[in-house]
Amino acid sequence: MGPRSNSSSLEACLRDVVGADQVLTRLEELFVYEADGLTHHSARPRAVVLPSTTEEVVRVVKACRKHEVPFVPRGAGTGLSGGALALADGVIIECARMNRILRVEPGDRFAVVQPGVVNADLSKAVLQHGLFYAPDPSSQQACTLGGNVAENSGGPHTLKYGTTTNHVLALELVLPDGNVVRLGSPTGWPAGYDLVGAVVGSEGTLGIVTEVTVRLAPIPERTETLLGIFPDVVSACRAVGAIIRSGLVPAAMEIVDRRTIEAVEASVYAAGLPTDAGAVLIMELDGPDVAVGVQAERTQALALAEGANEVQVARDEEERQRFWRARKGAFGAMGRLAPDLYVNDAVVPRRKLPEILEAVCAIGDRHGLRLSNVFHAGDGNLHPNISFDRRDADELARVQKAGAEILRLCVEAGGVISGEHGIGTEKRDYMGLVFSDDDLDAMKKLRAAFDPTLTCNPGKLFPTTRFCFEANPKARGYDQVPLE
């Protein structure tokens, strides 16, 4: 890869493409791009460039290739697996300025957007047509659709609506050699291989997404949201299993445990939840008006039968938003507990949720960590959250060890190592838990078909010792930053 001595020449090329004020190179400017939401993995980029058109992305990519410098696409930086880190002294291509909704076709229920459009803004824009965009990550007020494509993001309503890959119809992609291709079609029926499916979830290793055609869904006639209050997490998990076994398909089923409730109720996200509850289960059903009421009654009865102390039914939209505030504000509320938060992400068979949750909590206790749980119970998608202080090297080491044990536990239970956050730098060395060498070789061949020189977002997804990320906070002076 290009040495830093080429830096000035590359910077000149980048400034010629997007203008001097859209190329960031000063240390104080680069600092905020050293990490995404996985704060204990970091790498300083060589530069950050902010293009606003596909043509500019093409020219940026070609400039990087000319100087033999790797490049990394990045959205809002809300990812949680280190997928947007610029390893190997690379350049970040920040797509925030590509934030226009280019076209909405209400009749055919699709929209064409640039990658920097914020997730929640799309649903607001198409509300007038009685439509919405279904994937709703907890960071949907900030995360961008390009980042959602890279990580195949999910969200609370994945149970019924699926993840991002179920809603992407077509893509415009700048390949790592600078050529532009269009994959898929707005009809959702592409000819030949499903290359859209290959790109979604590829974590920016196959090219830079510059345009996305997404499926829109009609707003349901009726939505019912219930809040089950349980004495413990295990009984809440059992209720989830009972509801699914009954044949009901809720839009969402989310569990918030006691430690998270306490954090939320002590924060600006307070939702009036009982702090003596062991867990709460948010259950949402949507669909035709004639069916949803009956389904909500059955759901309520099943939750009570499985041990809920109480099941509240939202009386209006304001109360529904109050229920969701506890879930959506959970990660923000945990900022009260410690300077750093590690959000693990693994999936287990739903029927094993009760035993796995107990084992996960035992791992946290054994390592002396502050571990809480808020997760997509309907999908079996766990999010054990560990609050910690990365200035404490011993605590950081225990966090990483506990995270690895949780991943192995979930795989041994028949699960996988990521539900929606991706692999990035966080889990690349654990890919061997779920894939054989032959599996990984096949994936590498697919990647090489798009990027034979491995210049697009290197060091992600695949186990490697070639690239090193920084996990020592003292190395960047973090231990000198006053947080109080």
C-alpha positions as CSV (number, residue, x, y, z in Angstrom):
1,M,0.0,0.0,0.0
2,G,1.1,3.6,-0.6
3,P,3.5,5.1,1.9
4,R,2.7,8.4,3.6
5,S,5.2,10.1,1.4
6,N,2.6,10.0,-1.3
7,S,0.1,11.7,0.9
8,S,0.4,15.2,-0.5
9,S,0.0,14.0,-4.0
10,L,-3.1,12.0,-3.1
11,E,-4.6,14.9,-1.1
12,A,-4.2,17.1,-4.1
13,C,-6.0,14.7,-6.3
14,L,-8.9,14.3,-3.8
15,R,-9.2,18.1,-3.4
16,D,-9.3,18.4,-7.2
17,V,-12.3,16.0,-7.2
18,V,-14.5,17.3,-4.4
19,G,-13.0,20.7,-3.4
20,A,-10.5,21.5,-0.6
21,D,-13.1,21.8,2.1
22,Q,-14.4,18.3,1.5
23,V,-11.1,16.6,2.2
24,L,-10.2,16.2,5.9
25,T,-6.6,15.5,6.8
26,R,-6.0,17.4,10.1
27,L,-5.6,15.2,13.2
28,E,-8.5,16.8,15.0
29,E,-10.7,16.2,11.9
30,L,-9.6,12.5,11.6
31,F,-10.1,11.8,15.3
32,V,-13.8,11.3,15.0
33,Y,-13.4,8.8,12.1
34,E,-11.0,6.6,14.1
35,A,-13.9,4.3,15.3
36,D,-17.5,3.6,14.7
37,G,-19.8,2.4,17.5
38,L,-17.3,-0.3,18.5
39,T,-15.2,2.2,20.4
40,H,-12.4,-0.2,21.5
41,H,-11.4,-0.9,18.0
42,S,-9.8,2.1,16.2
43,A,-7.6,3.1,13.3
44,R,-6.8,6.6,12.1
45,P,-7.6,7.1,8.4
46,R,-5.1,8.7,6.1
47,A,-7.8,11.1,5.0
48,V,-11.6,11.5,4.8
49,V,-13.2,12.6,1.6
50,L,-16.8,13.6,1.2
51,P,-18.1,13.2,-2.4
52,S,-21.7,14.2,-3.3
53,T,-22.2,12.4,-6.7
54,T,-21.5,9.0,-8.2
55,E,-19.0,10.6,-10.6
56,E,-17.0,12.0,-7.7
57,V,-16.9,8.6,-6.0
58,V,-15.6,7.2,-9.2
59,R,-12.8,9.8,-9.4
60,V,-12.0,9.3,-5.7
61,V,-11.7,5.6,-6.1
62,K,-9.5,6.0,-9.2
63,A,-7.2,8.4,-7.3
64,C,-6.8,6.0,-4.5
65,R,-6.0,3.2,-6.8
66,K,-3.5,5.3,-8.7
67,H,-1.7,5.9,-5.4
68,E,-2.2,2.3,-4.2
69,V,-4.1,3.4,-1.2
70,P,-7.0,1.3,0.2
71,F,-10.4,3.0,0.7
72,V,-13.4,2.4,2.9
73,P,-17.1,3.5,2.4
74,R,-18.7,4.9,5.5
75,G,-22.1,6.2,6.4
76,A,-23.1,7.8,9.8
77,G,-20.5,5.7,11.7
78,T,-23.2,4.0,13.8
79,G,-22.0,0.5,13.0
80,L,-21.1,-1.7,16.0
81,S,-18.6,-4.1,14.5
82,G,-15.7,-2.0,13.3
83,G,-16.8,-2.4,9.7
84,A,-16.0,1.3,8.7
85,L,-12.5,1.5,10.1
86,A,-9.8,2.6,7.6
87,L,-7.1,0.0,8.2
88,A,-3.8,0.0,6.4
89,D,-3.6,3.8,6.3
90,G,-6.7,3.9,4.1
91,V,-9.0,6.7,3.0
92,I,-12.5,6.9,4.2
93,I,-15.1,7.7,1.6
94,E,-17.8,9.4,3.7
95,C,-21.2,9.3,1.9
96,A,-23.1,11.7,4.2
97,R,-23.4,14.4,1.5
98,M,-25.1,11.9,-0.8
99,N,-28.4,12.3,1.0
100,R,-31.1,12.8,-1.5
101,I,-34.3,10.8,-2.1
102,L,-34.1,10.7,-5.9
103,R,-37.5,9.1,-6.8
104,V,-40.6,7.7,-5.1
105,E,-43.0,5.5,-7.0
106,P,-46.0,5.0,-4.7
107,G,-47.9,2.8,-7.3
108,D,-45.0,0.4,-7.6
109,R,-44.0,0.8,-3.9
110,F,-40.4,1.6,-4.3
111,A,-38.0,4.5,-3.8
112,V,-34.6,5.3,-5.2
113,V,-32.2,7.0,-2.7
114,Q,-28.6,8.0,-2.3
115,P,-26.7,6.1,0.4
116,G,-26.5,9.0,2.9
117,V,-30.3,9.2,3.4
118,V,-31.0,8.7,7.1
119,N,-33.2,5.6,7.7
120,A,-36.0,7.3,9.5
121,D,-36.2,10.2,7.1
122,L,-37.3,7.9,4.3
123,S,-40.4,6.7,6.2
124,K,-41.2,10.4,7.0
125,A,-40.9,11.3,3.3
126,V,-43.2,8.6,2.0
127,L,-45.8,8.8,4.9
128,Q,-48.0,11.0,2.6
129,H,-48.4,8.1,0.3
130,G,-49.5,5.7,3.1
131,L,-46.1,3.9,2.9
132,F,-43.1,3.2,5.1
133,Y,-39.6,1.6,4.9
134,A,-39.7,-1.4,7.2
135,P,-36.2,-2.1,8.5
136,D,-35.8,0.0,11.6
137,P,-32.5,-0.3,13.4
138,S,-32.5,1.2,16.9
139,S,-30.2,3.9,15.5
140,Q,-32.7,4.7,12.7
141,Q,-32.7,8.4,13.7
142,A,-29.1,8.6,12.7
143,C,-28.0,5.6,10.6
144,T,-27.9,5.8,6.8
145,L,-29.4,3.5,4.3
146,G,-25.9,2.9,2.7
147,G,-24.6,1.7,6.0
148,N,-27.7,-0.5,6.4
149,V,-27.0,-2.1,3.1
150,A,-23.4,-2.7,4.1
151,E,-24.3,-4.4,7.3
152,N,-27.6,-5.9,6.3
153,S,-29.1,-4.2,9.3
154,G,-32.2,-5.4,11.0
155,G,-34.2,-3.9,13.9
156,P,-37.1,-4.6,16.2
157,H,-39.5,-5.4,13.3
158,T,-37.2,-8.0,11.6
159,L,-39.4,-10.7,13.1
160,K,-42.2,-10.0,10.6
161,Y,-40.6,-7.8,7.9
162,G,-37.0,-9.2,7.6
163,T,-33.7,-7.5,7.4
164,T,-32.4,-5.0,4.8
165,T,-31.7,-7.6,2.2
166,N,-35.5,-8.3,2.0
167,H,-36.1,-4.7,1.0
168,V,-33.3,-3.8,-1.5
169,L,-34.4,-4.2,-5.1
170,A,-31.5,-2.7,-7.0
171,L,-28.2,-1.0,-6.4
172,E,-25.8,1.3,-8.2
173,L,-22.2,0.2,-7.3
174,V,-18.9,1.8,-8.0
175,L,-16.6,-1.2,-8.3
176,P,-13.1,-1.1,-6.7
177,D,-11.6,-0.5,-10.2
178,G,-13.8,2.6,-10.7
179,N,-16.3,1.1,-13.1
180,V,-20.0,1.7,-12.3
181,V,-22.5,-1.2,-12.5
182,R,-26.2,-1.5,-11.8
183,L,-27.5,-4.7,-10.1
184,G,-31.0,-5.9,-9.7
185,S,-34.2,-4.1,-10.9
186,P,-37.1,-2.2,-9.3
187,T,-39.4,-5.1,-10.1
188,G,-37.5,-7.3,-7.7
189,W,-36.9,-9.9,-10.4
190,P,-33.3,-9.7,-11.6
191,A,-32.0,-12.1,-14.3
192,G,-29.1,-14.4,-13.4
193,Y,-27.3,-14.5,-10.2
194,D,-28.5,-12.6,-7.1
195,L,-25.7,-10.0,-7.1
196,V,-27.8,-7.6,-5.0
197,G,-28.0,-10.3,-2.4
198,A,-24.2,-10.7,-2.5
199,V,-23.6,-7.0,-2.0
200,V,-26.1,-6.5,0.8
201,G,-24.2,-7.5,4.0
202,S,-20.8,-7.5,2.3
203,E,-19.6,-4.7,4.6
204,G,-18.3,-2.5,1.8
205,T,-15.8,-5.1,0.6
206,L,-17.3,-5.4,-2.9
207,G,-17.6,-1.7,-3.9
208,I,-19.1,1.7,-2.9
209,V,-22.9,1.7,-3.0
210,T,-24.0,5.0,-4.6
211,E,-27.7,4.4,-5.1
212,V,-30.2,2.1,-3.6
213,T,-33.7,1.1,-4.8
214,V,-35.7,0.0,-1.8
215,R,-39.1,-1.7,-1.4
216,L,-41.8,0.3,0.4
217,A,-44.6,-1.2,2.4
218,P,-48.1,0.0,3.1
219,I,-48.7,1.3,6.5
220,P,-50.8,-1.3,8.4
221,E,-54.5,-0.5,9.0
222,R,-54.0,-1.2,12.7
223,T,-51.2,-1.6,15.2
224,E,-51.5,-2.9,18.7
225,T,-48.6,-2.6,21.2
226,L,-48.5,-4.5,24.4
227,L,-46.2,-4.3,27.4
228,G,-45.7,-7.5,29.4
229,I,-44.2,-7.1,32.9
230,F,-42.4,-10.3,34.0
231,P,-40.7,-11.3,37.2
232,D,-37.6,-12.4,35.3
233,V,-36.0,-12.7,31.9
234,V,-36.5,-16.4,31.6
235,S,-40.3,-16.3,31.9
236,A,-40.4,-13.5,29.3
237,C,-38.4,-15.7,27.0
238,R,-40.8,-18.6,27.6
239,A,-43.7,-16.3,26.7
240,V,-42.0,-15.4,23.4
241,G,-41.8,-19.1,22.5
242,A,-45.4,-19.8,23.5
243,I,-46.6,-16.9,21.3
244,I,-44.7,-18.1,18.2
245,R,-45.8,-21.7,18.7
246,S,-49.4,-20.6,18.8
247,G,-49.1,-19.5,15.1
248,L,-49.1,-15.8,15.7
249,V,-46.6,-13.7,13.8
250,P,-46.1,-10.4,15.8
251,A,-44.3,-7.6,14.1
252,A,-41.9,-7.3,17.0
253,M,-41.1,-8.9,20.3
254,E,-38.4,-7.2,22.3
255,I,-37.1,-8.0,25.8
256,V,-35.6,-5.4,28.2
257,D,-34.1,-6.8,31.4
258,R,-34.1,-5.3,34.9
259,R,-30.6,-3.7,34.7
260,T,-31.6,-1.9,31.4
261,I,-34.9,-0.8,32.9
262,E,-33.1,0.8,35.8
263,A,-30.7,2.6,33.5
264,V,-33.6,3.8,31.3
265,E,-35.7,5.0,34.2
266,A,-32.8,7.0,35.5
267,S,-32.3,8.7,32.2
268,V,-34.0,11.2,29.8
269,Y,-35.6,8.1,28.2
270,A,-37.6,7.2,31.3
271,A,-40.9,5.5,30.2
272,G,-42.5,4.8,33.5
273,L,-41.5,1.1,33.7
274,P,-41.6,-0.6,37.0
275,T,-38.0,-0.8,38.2
276,D,-38.8,-3.9,40.3
277,A,-39.7,-5.9,37.2
278,G,-37.3,-8.7,36.2
279,A,-38.0,-7.9,32.5
280,V,-40.5,-6.3,30.2
281,L,-41.6,-7.7,26.9
282,I,-42.8,-5.4,24.2
283,M,-45.1,-7.1,21.8
284,E,-46.4,-5.4,18.7
285,L,-48.9,-6.7,16.2
286,D,-50.0,-5.0,13.0
287,G,-52.1,-5.8,9.9
288,P,-55.8,-5.7,8.9
289,D,-58.1,-4.1,11.4
290,V,-60.4,-7.1,11.6
291,A,-57.6,-9.4,12.6
292,V,-55.2,-7.4,14.9
293,G,-57.6,-7.0,17.8
294,V,-58.2,-10.7,18.1
295,Q,-54.5,-11.4,17.8
296,A,-53.7,-8.9,20.5
297,E,-56.1,-10.6,22.9
298,R,-54.5,-14.0,22.3
299,T,-51.1,-12.5,22.8
300,Q,-52.1,-11.0,26.1
301,A,-53.6,-14.3,27.3
302,L,-50.5,-16.3,26.3
303,A,-48.1,-13.8,28.1
304,L,-50.2,-14.0,31.3
305,A,-50.3,-17.8,31.1
306,E,-46.4,-17.9,30.9
307,G,-46.1,-15.8,34.1
308,A,-46.5,-12.2,33.2
309,N,-47.5,-10.2,36.3
310,E,-49.4,-7.7,34.1
311,V,-49.9,-7.0,30.4
312,Q,-50.6,-3.4,29.4
313,V,-52.2,-2.5,26.1
314,A,-51.3,0.9,24.6
315,R,-54.4,3.1,24.6
316,D,-53.1,5.5,22.0
317,E,-50.1,6.5,19.9
318,E,-48.6,8.5,22.8
319,E,-48.6,5.4,25.1
320,R,-47.3,3.2,22.3
321,Q,-44.3,5.6,21.9
322,R,-43.8,5.5,25.6
323,F,-43.5,1.7,25.5
324,W,-41.0,1.9,22.7
325,R,-39.0,4.7,24.4
326,A,-37.7,2.1,26.9
327,R,-36.4,0.0,24.1
328,K,-35.1,2.6,21.6
329,G,-33.5,4.6,24.3
330,A,-31.8,1.7,26.0
331,F,-28.3,2.1,24.5
332,G,-28.3,5.9,25.1
333,A,-29.4,5.4,28.7
334,M,-26.5,3.0,29.3
335,G,-24.1,5.9,28.8
336,R,-25.0,6.7,32.4
337,L,-23.4,3.5,33.6
338,A,-19.9,3.7,32.2
339,P,-17.8,5.5,29.6
340,D,-18.0,2.6,27.1
341,L,-20.6,0.1,25.9
342,Y,-19.9,-3.1,24.1
343,V,-23.0,-4.4,22.3
344,N,-22.5,-8.1,21.5
345,D,-24.7,-9.5,18.7
346,A,-25.4,-13.2,18.2
347,V,-28.3,-15.4,17.3
348,V,-29.6,-18.6,18.9
349,P,-32.5,-20.9,18.2
350,R,-35.5,-19.2,19.9
351,R,-36.4,-22.2,22.0
352,K,-33.0,-22.0,23.7
353,L,-33.3,-18.4,24.8
354,P,-34.1,-19.1,28.5
355,E,-31.0,-21.3,29.1
356,I,-28.7,-19.2,26.9
357,L,-29.7,-16.0,28.7
358,E,-28.9,-17.5,32.0
359,A,-25.5,-18.7,30.7
360,V,-24.7,-15.3,29.2
361,C,-25.4,-13.6,32.5
362,A,-23.2,-16.1,34.3
363,I,-20.3,-15.3,31.9
364,G,-20.7,-11.6,32.8
365,D,-20.8,-12.3,36.5
366,R,-17.8,-14.7,36.3
367,H,-15.7,-11.9,34.7
368,G,-16.9,-9.3,37.2
369,L,-18.6,-7.2,34.4
370,R,-21.7,-5.1,34.4
371,L,-23.8,-7.0,31.8
372,S,-27.4,-6.2,30.8
373,N,-29.7,-7.5,28.0
374,V,-32.0,-5.8,25.6
375,F,-32.7,-7.8,22.5
376,H,-34.8,-9.0,19.6
377,A,-36.3,-12.0,21.4
378,G,-38.6,-12.9,18.5
379,D,-35.6,-13.5,16.3
380,G,-33.5,-15.1,18.9
381,N,-31.1,-12.2,18.3
382,L,-29.2,-11.4,21.5
383,H,-27.6,-8.2,22.5
384,P,-25.7,-8.7,25.7
385,N,-24.5,-5.2,26.6
386,I,-21.3,-4.8,28.7
387,S,-20.8,-1.4,30.3
388,F,-17.1,-0.7,30.9
389,D,-14.2,1.7,31.0
390,R,-11.6,1.0,28.3
391,R,-9.1,3.1,30.2
392,D,-8.9,0.1,32.5
393,A,-6.8,-2.4,30.6
394,D,-7.7,-5.3,32.8
395,E,-11.4,-4.6,32.5
396,L,-11.1,-4.2,28.7
397,A,-9.4,-7.6,28.6
398,R,-12.2,-9.2,30.6
399,V,-14.8,-7.6,28.2
400,Q,-13.1,-9.1,25.2
401,K,-12.8,-12.5,26.8
402,A,-16.4,-12.5,27.9
403,G,-17.5,-11.5,24.4
404,A,-15.6,-14.4,22.9
405,E,-17.1,-16.8,25.4
406,I,-20.6,-15.5,24.5
407,L,-20.1,-16.1,20.8
408,R,-18.8,-19.6,21.4
409,L,-21.8,-20.3,23.7
410,C,-24.3,-19.2,21.0
411,V,-22.6,-21.2,18.2
412,E,-22.5,-24.3,20.4
413,A,-26.3,-23.8,20.9
414,G,-26.8,-23.9,17.1
415,G,-26.7,-20.2,16.5
416,V,-24.5,-17.8,14.5
417,I,-22.1,-15.0,15.4
418,S,-24.1,-12.0,14.1
419,G,-27.7,-11.1,13.7
420,E,-27.5,-7.6,12.3
421,H,-24.3,-5.8,13.3
422,G,-22.0,-7.6,10.8
423,I,-18.5,-9.1,11.3
424,G,-16.1,-6.2,10.7
425,T,-13.0,-6.3,12.8
426,E,-14.9,-7.4,15.9
427,K,-15.7,-11.0,14.9
428,R,-13.5,-11.7,11.9
429,D,-11.3,-14.0,13.9
430,Y,-14.4,-16.0,15.0
431,M,-15.6,-16.8,11.5
432,G,-14.0,-20.2,11.9
433,L,-16.6,-21.0,14.5
434,V,-19.3,-21.2,11.9
435,F,-17.5,-21.6,8.6
436,S,-14.9,-24.1,7.4
437,D,-11.8,-23.2,5.5
438,D,-13.5,-24.2,2.3
439,D,-16.5,-22.0,3.1
440,L,-14.1,-19.0,3.6
441,D,-12.2,-19.7,0.5
442,A,-15.4,-19.7,-1.5
443,M,-16.3,-16.3,0.0
444,K,-12.8,-14.9,-0.8
445,K,-13.3,-16.0,-4.4
446,L,-16.5,-14.1,-4.6
447,R,-14.8,-11.0,-3.2
448,A,-11.9,-11.4,-5.6
449,A,-14.4,-11.3,-8.5
450,F,-15.3,-7.8,-7.5
451,D,-12.0,-6.7,-6.0
452,P,-9.0,-8.8,-7.0
453,T,-6.5,-6.3,-5.5
454,L,-8.3,-6.2,-2.1
455,T,-8.2,-2.4,-2.0
456,C,-11.8,-1.9,-0.9
457,N,-12.2,-2.1,2.8
458,P,-9.4,-4.5,3.6
459,G,-9.1,-6.3,6.8
460,K,-12.8,-7.0,7.4
461,L,-14.9,-10.2,7.5
462,F,-12.0,-12.7,7.0
463,P,-9.6,-13.9,9.7
464,T,-6.2,-12.3,9.1
465,T,-3.1,-11.2,10.9
466,R,-2.1,-8.8,8.2
467,F,-3.9,-5.7,9.6
468,C,-3.7,-4.6,13.1
469,F,-6.3,-2.5,14.9
470,E,-5.7,-0.6,18.0
471,A,-7.2,-2.0,21.2
472,N,-4.9,-0.2,23.6
473,P,-6.5,3.1,24.6
474,K,-3.3,4.4,26.1
475,A,-1.6,4.2,22.7
476,R,-3.8,7.1,21.6
477,G,-3.8,9.0,24.9
478,Y,-7.4,8.1,25.7
479,D,-6.4,7.5,29.3
480,Q,-5.5,11.2,29.5
481,V,-9.0,12.4,28.4
482,P,-11.0,13.7,31.4
483,L,-14.5,12.2,31.3
484,E,-15.7,13.6,34.5
